[in-house]
């Protein structure tokens, strides 16, 4: 599960970068008014990256809490 979470985390970062670069290129070649709204998708992908990062940290803290609780119950 840890490998999957890491891969998906960097997938969202890569998606944000690719969308930003492609949208910027299209803005310069075809005009900004036609493509400026696509920056929203880059922002959403970047938010997904940070959300995934936050959730992985949260899950790791919860798993450590459960492990501590299990160890206390066994004593």
ROGUTI-459912 format. One record per residue (C-alpha): x, y, z. Coordinates in nm, 3 decimals, decimal comma. Layout:
BEGIN
X/Y/Z;
...
***
This chain:
BEGIN
0,000/0,000/0,000;
0,289/0,234/0,070;
0,424/0,196/-0,286;
0,078/0,262/-0,431;
0,036/0,577/-0,221;
0,377/0,706/-0,326;
0,312/0,635/-0,694;
-0,028/0,803/-0,686;
0,110/1,102/-0,498;
0,371/1,167/-0,764;
0,122/1,090/-1,040;
-0,082/1,390/-0,930;
0,229/1,609/-0,917;
0,331/1,498/-1,266;
-0,024/1,553/-1,394;
-0,025/1,907/-1,251;
0,308/1,989/-1,415;
0,210/1,843/-1,752;
-0,127/2,018/-1,754;
0,036/2,348/-1,657;
0,303/2,321/-1,929;
0,059/2,218/-2,202;
-0,190/2,487/-2,104;
0,084/2,751/-2,099;
0,204/2,644/-2,443;
-0,148/2,655/-2,583;
-0,206/2,997/-2,427;
0,099/3,135/-2,602;
0,023/2,975/-2,938;
-0,355/3,007/-2,967;
-0,443/3,288/-2,731;
-0,487/3,316/-2,359;
-0,864/3,371/-2,358;
-0,931/3,033/-2,513;
-0,709/2,828/-2,278;
-0,684/3,019/-1,948;
-0,967/2,819/-1,788;
-0,766/2,496/-1,819;
-0,532/2,619/-1,545;
-0,810/2,512/-1,309;
-0,729/2,147/-1,389;
-0,362/2,204/-1,304;
-0,472/2,357/-0,974;
-0,701/2,065/-0,898;
-0,423/1,815/-0,972;
-0,184/2,010/-0,747;
-0,445/2,011/-0,469;
-0,482/1,635/-0,512;
-0,104/1,597/-0,468;
-0,110/1,788/-0,139;
-0,428/1,612/-0,023;
-0,271/1,273/-0,092;
0,045/1,378/0,094;
-0,161/1,493/0,393;
-0,372/1,177/0,397;
-0,065/0,949/0,385;
0,086/1,130/0,685;
-0,246/1,108/0,865;
-0,274/0,735/0,792;
0,083/0,672/0,916;
0,009/0,856/1,241;
-0,310/0,657/1,288;
-0,133/0,328/1,222;
0,134/0,421/1,480;
-0,142/0,508/1,728;
-0,310/0,172/1,671;
0,022/-0,008/1,717;
0,088/0,175/2,045;
-0,264/0,096/2,161;
-0,221/-0,273/2,073;
0,110/-0,285/2,264;
-0,050/-0,125/2,571;
-0,337/-0,373/2,566;
-0,097/-0,667/2,553;
0,088/-0,556/2,867;
***
